[in-house]
């Protein structure tokens, strides 16, 4: 593992200033994606926890908005931008080439606006629910899984564009060993979060298996925007699952249930 890969991963996935040199091969950073997800997830969880310490538990909606603001600030809204571009491309045309052209347009279209609004509302509702139920810690394994999903898609799909793009340097020289290392790290981290962490990882695997052929058919492969869209869809779906399941699954976050 090239330690400089962590620098590249932090610069790619976060807005946090990081000193040092990037990895010579951007693919070396992909091993670190799950660990950066862990770091971000802990920051998101800490944001909600500090809100409850300072303000109390009587205003979960305010806590949800604060967590969303932290997500945008810490990630530059990069993944949400990809989600909006994916919606514009998917809704704007049935032709692959036209979709990719639309996604490159810096102007936000009607479908993109709808996607951003939906993203905000969906996350707000589930984060508010998780703050009330005490299930906010699930945001940590979900952040890990959503970043690891990008690595899996980069290995399983070709780059969709003919020219250069943000994702292409990461996909060049990407080896099976690097992907397996990222998956192993993801599994180990999710095991720490108990049966629920492993269950969320399994659900994430299913989501990737659904998205991969969809991206291949609809766009001819993967792009940076589609990776960002994957992150957002993964977070929304897994957060919704936890919020809807409530007391059925939240007690199994971690291993304390074994001693109850």
C-alpha positions in Angstrom: 0.0 0.0 0.0 1.5 3.3 -1.1 0.9 5.8 1.7 0.8 8.5 -0.9 -2.4 6.9 -2.1 -4.1 8.1 1.0 -3.2 11.7 0.1 -4.7 11.2 -3.3 -7.8 9.6 -1.9 -8.3 12.4 0.6 -7.9 15.1 -2.1 -10.3 13.2 -4.4 -13.1 12.4 -1.9 -12.9 15.4 0.5 -12.4 19.1 0.6 -9.9 18.8 3.5 -6.5 20.3 2.7 -3.8 17.6 2.7 -0.1 18.2 2.3 2.3 15.9 0.5 2.7 14.4 -3.0 0.1 12.4 -4.8 0.6 8.7 -5.6 2.4 8.1 -8.9 -0.4 5.9 -10.0 -3.9 7.2 -9.1 -5.1 3.6 -8.9 -3.0 3.2 -5.7 -5.4 5.5 -4.0 -8.4 3.2 -4.4 -7.2 0.9 -1.6 -7.7 3.9 0.7 -11.2 4.7 -0.4 -12.9 2.7 2.4 -10.7 4.2 5.0 -11.5 7.7 3.8 -15.2 6.7 4.0 -14.6 5.7 7.6 -13.0 9.0 8.3 -15.9 10.9 6.7 -18.5 8.7 8.4 -17.0 9.4 11.8 -17.0 13.2 11.1 -20.7 13.0 10.0 -21.6 11.0 13.1 -19.6 13.4 15.4 -21.5 16.4 13.8 -24.8 14.9 14.8 -23.5 13.9 18.3 -22.1 17.4 19.0 -25.5 18.9 17.9 -27.3 16.7 20.4 -24.8 17.6 23.2 -25.1 21.4 22.5 -28.8 21.8 21.4 -30.3 18.7 22.9 -32.6 16.0 21.3 -35.6 18.3 21.0 -34.8 19.5 17.4 -33.7 16.5 15.3 -34.5 18.4 12.1 -31.8 21.0 12.9 -29.4 18.2 13.5 -30.2 16.6 10.2 -29.6 19.8 8.3 -26.3 20.3 10.1 -25.1 16.8 9.1 -26.1 17.6 5.5 -24.2 20.8 5.6 -21.2 19.0 6.9 -21.4 16.4 4.1 -21.5 19.2 1.5 -18.6 21.1 3.0 -16.4 18.1 3.6 -17.0 16.6 0.1 -17.4 19.8 -1.9 -20.8 18.4 -2.9 -18.9 16.4 -5.5 -21.1 13.2 -5.3 -24.3 15.2 -5.3 -23.1 17.0 -8.4 -22.6 13.6 -10.1 -26.0 12.5 -9.0 -27.5 15.6 -10.6 -25.5 15.1 -13.8 -26.6 11.4 -14.0 -30.3 12.5 -13.7 -29.9 15.1 -16.4 -28.2 12.6 -18.7 -30.7 9.8 -18.1 -33.7 12.1 -18.4 -32.4 14.2 -21.3 -31.9 11.5 -24.0 -32.1 7.8 -24.9 -28.8 8.0 -26.8 -25.6 7.1 -25.0 -23.4 9.7 -26.7 -26.0 12.4 -26.1 -26.3 11.4 -22.4 -22.6 11.7 -21.9 -22.6 15.1 -23.6 -25.4 16.3 -21.4 -23.5 15.1 -18.3 -20.5 17.2 -19.3 -22.6 20.4 -19.5 -21.9 22.5 -16.4 -25.4 23.9 -16.5 -27.9 22.1 -14.2 -31.0 21.0 -16.1 -34.5 20.3 -14.8 -33.8 16.6 -14.0 -30.7 17.6 -12.2 -32.6 20.1 -10.0 -35.2 17.4 -9.2 -32.4 15.0 -8.3 -30.7 17.5 -5.9 -34.0 18.3 -4.2 -34.8 14.6 -3.8 -31.4 13.9 -2.5 -31.7 16.6 0.2 -35.3 15.7 1.2 -34.5 11.9 1.3 -31.4 12.3 3.4 -33.1 14.9 5.7 -36.0 12.6 6.5 -33.9 9.6 7.3 -31.3 11.5 9.2 -34.0 13.1 11.3 -35.5 9.7 12.0 -32.1 8.2 12.9 -31.4 11.0 15.3 -34.7 10.3 17.1 -34.2 6.6 17.2 -30.5 6.7 18.2 -29.4 5.0 15.1 -27.2 7.7 13.7 -24.0 5.6 14.1 -25.1 3.6 11.0 -23.9 6.5 8.9 -20.3 5.3 9.5 -20.5 1.9 7.8 -22.7 3.3 5.1 -20.1 6.0 4.3 -17.5 3.2 4.1 -19.6 1.0 1.8 -20.6 3.8 -0.5 -16.9 4.8 -1.2 -15.9 1.1 -1.6 -18.7 0.7 -4.2 -16.9 3.1 -6.5 -13.8 0.9 -6.5 -15.9 -2.1 -7.5 -17.5 -0.3 -10.4 -14.2 1.0 -11.7 -12.9 -2.6 -11.9 -16.1 -4.1 -13.4 -16.9 -1.5 -16.0 -15.0 0.2 -18.9 -14.5 4.0 -19.0 -17.5 5.3 -21.0 -15.9 8.4 -22.6 -13.5 8.4 -25.5 -11.3 11.2 -24.1 -10.0 12.1 -20.8 -12.1 12.4 -17.7 -11.9 12.6 -13.9 -12.2 8.9 -13.4 -9.9 7.6 -16.1 -6.6 8.1 -14.3 -7.9 6.0 -11.4 -8.9 3.2 -13.7 -5.6 3.0 -15.5 -3.4 0.2 -14.1 -6.1 -0.8 -11.7 -5.3 -4.4 -10.7 -7.4 -7.2 -9.3 -5.1 -7.2 -6.2 -5.9 -3.6 -5.5 -9.6 -4.2 -5.7 -9.4 -7.3 -3.5 -7.4 -5.3 -0.9 -10.1 -2.5 -0.9 -12.8 -5.2 -0.5 -10.9 -6.9 2.3 -10.5 -3.6 4.2 -14.2 -2.8 3.6 -15.2 -6.2 5.0 -13.0 -5.9 8.1 -14.3 -2.4 8.8 -17.9 -3.6 8.4 -17.4 -6.6 10.7 -16.6 -4.1 13.5 -20.1 -2.8 13.2 -21.6 -6.2 13.8 -24.3 -8.1 11.9 -25.9 -4.9 10.7 -22.6 -3.7 9.2 -22.2 -7.0 7.4 -25.9 -6.9 6.3 -25.4 -3.4 4.9 -22.3 -4.5 3.0 -24.3 -7.4 1.5 -27.1 -4.9 0.5 -24.5 -2.6 -1.0 -23.1 -5.5 -3.1 -26.6 -6.2 -4.4 -27.0 -2.5 -5.3 -23.7 -2.5 -7.2 -24.8 -5.6 -9.1 -27.9 -3.8 -10.2 -26.2 -0.5 -11.1 -23.3 -2.0 -13.1 -25.4 -3.4 -16.0 -27.6 -0.3 -15.8 -24.6 2.0 -16.4 -23.3 -0.3 -19.1 -26.6 -0.3 -21.0 -27.4 3.3 -20.5 -24.0 5.0 -20.7 -21.6 2.4 -22.1 -19.6 2.2 -18.9 -18.6 4.3 -15.9 -17.6 8.0 -15.5 -16.8 10.2 -12.6 -20.3 11.5 -12.5 -21.7 8.0 -12.4 -19.4 7.2 -9.5 -20.7 10.2 -7.6 -24.3 9.2 -8.4 -23.5 5.7 -7.1 -22.3 7.1 -3.8 -25.5 9.1 -3.4 -27.8 6.3 -4.4 -26.0 3.9 -2.0 -26.2 6.3 0.9 -29.9 7.1 0.3 -31.0 3.4 -0.1 -29.0 2.1 2.9 -30.0 5.0 5.2 -33.7 4.5 4.2 -33.4 0.8 5.0 -32.0 1.5 8.5 -34.6 4.2 9.1 -37.5 2.1 8.0 -36.3 -1.1 9.8 -35.8 0.8 13.1 -35.8 -1.4 16.1 -35.6 -4.6 14.0 -32.0 -4.0 12.9 -30.5 -1.1 14.9 -29.8 -3.2 18.0 -27.5 -5.3 15.9 -25.1 -2.5 15.1 -22.0 -3.7 16.9 -21.6 -6.8 19.0 -23.1 -5.7 22.4 -26.3 -7.7 21.7 -24.3 -10.9 22.4 -24.1 -9.9 26.1 -27.6 -8.7 26.6 
